[in-house]
């Protein structure tokens, strides 16, 4: 599933993107967190596939294990 995530130095400043498109994993995750449904995203980005969204979620879950210490939590 994670093979749908690409990191190319010349695309979006090397940030993880969806299959080489100019849509970052972060954008997908932020939109889901803001309340957009997967269907909303599929409509907004015609090239996007359900499996791409699942790959973003899997990527985010793995990233939490590695980067949690760098996130400043409120409290």
SULJO-V430744 format. One record per backbone hydrogen bond with DSSP energy under -1.0 kcal/mol. NH is the residue of the N-H (numbers start at 1). CO is the residue of the C=O. If there is no record, write none. Layout:
nh = {NH	NH}
co = {CO	CO}
//
This chain:
nh = {4	5	6	11	14	15	17	18	19	21	23	25	28	29	30	31	32	33	34	35	36	41	42	43	44	45	48	52	53	54	55	56	57	58	59	60	61	62	63	64	67	68	70	71}
co = {1	2	17	8	11	12	6	23	4	18	21	16	24	25	26	27	28	29	30	32	31	37	38	39	40	41	45	49	49	50	51	52	53	54	55	56	57	58	59	60	63	64	67	68}
//
